[in-house]
């Protein structure tokens, strides 16, 4: 399984060369660090509240290698899911609860449950009945941190396709991928590769407050985890630009729908249209417009989300 995981991470890196053109458009129960953050991580354990009790998770080890459907039918696991999966209304083709949408994506999944390092549990659904729906659940058996993800292609006018990460344990108003546990990001890359989710996709997080917030692409695709810097006139800088464009479009959408988890209509706001014109005028006449576009777009993202700017970190892979 370790070999497969390493291969998945390598494939994720290779996928960076096959990217579509840029689209327009703390409390006493907080988790304490148990391992140093890896290079390129801004992992913040303090954002996780009310973790699952490790004593309640030990029994999950017996499901390692079993079909996912076996674990998902387990009554005790269903009770655990209620502790970290938000019960909000979610629009997956039609309004339903997020747990119901997950149930559709996981139904009958024979993908083996993975237990990495006897600690990190990954449960994967094969595919939902429509809109490319697919999902996963992830639990750190030692700390009780639990998250999940649901990917699909909305057809209701919102940015598409979209990945919705979620956990009741997070109640932040802003979030970047680098703030999540490095071990989660590793397994997320593995899942993304196997589920054929592209390296850059619109990302949201559904919080314990039943709000949908932006998961900002705060990585620099031109810098790898070992510090190697790629030429910024190639694919990696196109990825940075694509990620920024997706984020600013999603941030505008969330601002318009007031962070609702089941919004069904959207169009560019007048302020966004005006900003796009300003960006075009500002960067259109410079010798190297792409870095200008990325910088101005990231500034706009932070205006919309209120998240303080941070230095982009190396790609975690």
C-alpha positions in Angstrom: 0.0 0.0 0.0 2.9 2.4 0.7 4.2 1.7 -2.8 0.7 2.6 -4.2 0.6 5.7 -2.2 4.0 6.9 -3.4 3.0 6.2 -7.0 -0.2 8.2 -6.5 1.8 11.2 -5.3 4.2 10.9 -8.2 1.2 10.7 -10.6 -0.3 13.8 -9.1 2.9 15.6 -9.8 2.9 14.4 -13.4 -0.7 15.6 -13.8 0.6 19.1 -13.4 1.8 19.0 -17.1 -1.7 18.2 -18.4 -3.7 21.2 -17.1 -6.6 22.8 -18.9 -6.3 26.4 -20.0 -6.9 29.1 -17.3 -10.6 29.7 -16.7 -12.0 33.2 -16.3 -13.8 34.2 -14.6 -8.9 28.1 20.2 -10.5 25.9 23.3 -9.5 23.3 25.8 -10.5 20.6 23.3 -8.2 21.9 20.6 -5.8 19.4 19.1 -2.2 19.7 20.2 0.7 19.0 17.8 2.0 15.4 17.8 4.5 15.8 14.9 6.4 18.7 13.4 4.9 20.3 10.3 6.5 19.2 7.1 8.3 21.6 4.8 5.7 23.7 3.0 3.0 23.2 5.6 1.2 25.9 7.7 -0.6 23.2 9.7 -2.5 24.7 12.6 -3.8 22.1 15.1 -5.7 24.8 16.9 -8.4 25.1 14.3 -9.7 21.6 15.2 -12.2 21.6 18.0 -13.9 18.6 19.8 -11.9 15.8 18.2 -13.1 12.2 18.3 -12.0 10.2 21.3 -9.0 8.0 20.3 -10.4 5.2 22.6 -13.5 5.1 20.5 -11.5 4.7 17.3 -9.2 1.7 18.1 -11.8 -0.8 16.9 -11.6 0.7 13.4 -8.2 -1.0 12.8 -10.1 -4.3 12.3 -11.6 -2.9 9.0 -8.2 -2.3 7.3 -8.4 -4.0 3.9 -12.1 -4.6 4.2 -14.5 -3.2 1.5 -15.6 0.3 2.4 -19.2 -0.8 2.3 -18.6 -3.0 5.3 -17.4 -0.2 7.5 -20.1 2.2 6.3 -22.8 -0.3 7.4 -21.3 -0.5 10.9 -23.6 1.1 13.4 -20.9 2.4 15.6 -19.2 4.0 12.6 -22.4 5.7 11.6 -22.6 7.2 15.1 -19.0 8.5 14.7 -19.8 10.0 11.3 -22.5 12.1 13.0 -19.8 13.7 15.2 -17.8 15.1 12.3 -19.9 15.2 9.1 -22.0 18.4 9.0 -25.7 17.7 8.8 -26.3 20.8 6.5 -28.5 20.9 3.5 -26.4 20.3 0.4 -27.2 20.7 -3.3 -26.2 17.5 -5.1 -28.4 17.7 -8.1 -31.2 18.5 -5.7 -31.4 19.6 -2.1 -30.5 16.8 0.4 -28.4 16.5 3.5 -24.7 16.2 3.1 -24.8 12.7 4.8 -27.4 11.6 2.3 -25.2 12.8 -0.6 -22.2 10.9 0.9 -24.4 7.8 1.2 -25.1 7.9 -2.5 -21.4 8.2 -3.4 -20.4 5.4 -1.0 -23.2 3.0 -1.8 -21.8 -0.4 -2.4 -18.2 0.7 -2.5 -15.8 -2.3 -2.6 -12.6 -0.1 -2.4 -10.5 -1.5 0.5 -10.3 0.6 3.6 -6.7 1.8 4.0 -5.0 2.2 7.3 -1.6 3.9 6.8 1.0 3.6 9.5 -1.6 1.9 11.7 -3.0 5.4 12.2 -4.5 7.2 9.3 -7.8 5.7 8.1 -9.0 6.4 4.5 -12.5 5.3 3.4 -13.3 5.9 -0.3 -16.6 5.8 -2.2 -16.5 4.5 -5.8 -18.8 7.0 -7.5 -22.3 8.4 -7.1 -25.1 7.9 -9.5 -24.7 11.2 -11.3 -22.7 14.4 -11.7 -19.4 12.5 -11.2 -20.1 12.4 -7.4 -17.4 10.8 -5.4 -16.2 11.1 -1.8 -13.8 10.0 1.0 -13.5 10.1 4.8 -10.3 10.4 6.7 -9.6 9.9 10.4 -6.4 10.2 12.4 -6.9 7.5 15.0 -4.3 9.0 17.4 -5.6 12.6 17.6 -9.2 12.1 16.6 -9.1 14.6 13.8 -11.6 13.7 11.1 -12.3 15.2 7.7 -14.0 14.2 4.5 -14.5 15.4 0.9 -17.2 15.3 -1.8 -16.4 16.1 -5.4 -19.0 16.6 -8.1 -19.8 18.7 -11.2 -22.6 21.1 -10.3 -25.0 22.1 -13.0 -26.9 24.8 -11.2 -24.7 27.8 -12.3 -22.2 27.7 -9.5 -18.4 27.2 -10.3 -17.9 23.6 -11.6 -16.5 21.1 -11.0 -16.1 21.6 -7.2 -14.5 19.8 -4.3 -16.2 20.2 -0.9 -14.0 19.3 2.1 -15.8 19.2 5.4 -15.6 18.6 9.2 -17.7 19.8 12.2 -14.3 20.1 14.0 -13.4 23.3 12.0 -15.4 26.5 12.6 -13.1 29.0 11.0 -14.2 31.8 8.6 -11.2 31.4 6.3 -9.0 28.5 5.4 -6.1 27.4 3.2 -5.2 23.8 2.3 -1.8 24.2 4.0 -3.5 24.6 7.4 -4.7 21.0 7.3 -2.6 18.1 8.6 0.3 17.1 6.3 -0.7 13.5 6.6 -4.2 14.4 5.4 -2.8 16.3 2.5 -0.7 13.3 1.5 -3.8 11.0 1.5 -5.9 13.7 -0.2 -3.4 13.7 -3.1 -3.6 9.9 -3.3 -7.4 10.1 -3.4 -7.4 13.0 -5.9 -5.2 10.9 -8.3 -7.2 7.7 -8.0 -10.5 9.7 -8.3 -9.2 11.6 -11.3 -9.7 15.0 -9.7 -7.3 17.5 -11.3 -4.4 19.1 -9.4 -6.3 22.5 -9.5 -10.0 22.5 -8.8 -12.5 24.9 -7.1 -12.3 24.1 -3.4 -14.7 24.8 -0.5 -14.9 23.7 3.1 -18.2 23.1 4.9 -17.6 24.0 8.6 -19.2 23.0 11.9 -21.1 26.3 11.6 -22.8 24.9 8.4 -21.1 27.6 6.3 -19.3 27.0 3.0 -16.0 28.8 2.9 -13.2 29.0 0.4 -10.2 26.6 0.6 -7.6 28.8 -0.8 -4.9 27.4 -3.1 -2.1 28.8 -1.0 0.6 26.6 -2.5 3.3 27.7 -5.1 3.3 25.2 -7.9 6.7 26.4 -9.0 8.4 25.3 -5.7 8.5 21.7 -4.7 8.8 20.4 -1.2 12.5 19.9 -1.5 13.0 23.5 -2.4 13.5 23.0 -6.1 12.3 26.0 -8.1 10.9 25.5 -11.6 11.1 28.1 -14.3 8.2 30.5 -13.8 7.5 30.8 -17.5 6.2 27.3 -17.8 3.4 25.0 -16.7 3.8 25.7 -13.0 3.1 29.4 -13.3 0.1 28.6 -15.4 -1.1 26.5 -12.5 -0.6 29.3 -10.1 -2.6 31.6 -12.3 -5.4 29.0 -12.8 -5.6 28.4 -9.1 -5.9 32.1 -8.4 -8.6 32.5 -11.0 -10.6 29.6 -9.6 -10.3 31.0 -6.1 -11.3 34.5 -6.9 -14.4 33.3 -8.8 -15.4 31.0 -5.9 -14.8 33.8 -3.4 -17.1 36.0 -5.3 -19.7 33.3 -5.5 -19.6 32.6 -1.8 -19.8 36.3 -1.0 -23.0 36.6 -3.1 -24.7 33.5 -1.7 -23.7 34.4 1.9 -21.8 31.1 2.3 -24.9 29.0 2.0 -24.2 25.3 1.5 -27.0 24.7 -0.9 -27.1 27.9 -3.1 -28.5 27.2 -6.6 -27.9 30.4 -8.6 -24.9 32.6 -9.3 -23.5 35.1 -11.7 -20.5 37.5 -11.6 -21.2 40.4 -9.3 -21.0 43.9 -10.7 -17.9 44.6 -8.4 -16.2 41.4 -9.8 -16.9 42.5 -13.4 -15.4 46.0 -12.6 -12.4 44.4 -10.9 -11.7 42.1 -13.9 -11.6 45.2 -16.2 -9.2 46.9 -13.8 -7.0 43.8 -13.8 -7.0 43.7 -17.6 -6.0 47.3 -17.8 -3.3 47.0 -15.1 -1.6 43.9 -16.4 -2.4 44.1 -20.1 0.5 46.4 -21.0 3.3 44.9 -18.9 6.1 42.8 -20.5 5.3 39.7 -18.4 1.5 39.9 -17.5 1.1 36.5 -15.8 2.8 37.4 -12.4 0.9 40.7 -12.4 -2.4 38.8 -12.9 -1.6 36.3 -10.1 -0.6 39.1 -7.7 -3.6 41.2 -8.3 -5.9 38.2 -8.2 -4.6 37.1 -4.8 -5.1 40.5 -3.4 -8.7 40.4 -4.6 -9.2 37.0 -3.0 -8.1 38.3 0.4 -10.4 41.3 0.1 -13.3 39.0 -0.5 -12.5 36.4 2.2 -10.9 38.6 4.8 -8.1 36.0 5.1 -4.7 37.7 5.8 -2.2 37.2 2.9 0.4 34.6 3.5 3.5 33.6 1.6 2.6 30.8 -0.8 4.2 27.5 0.3 5.8 24.7 -1.7 3.6 22.1 -3.2 3.2 19.3 -0.6 3.8 16.0 -2.4 
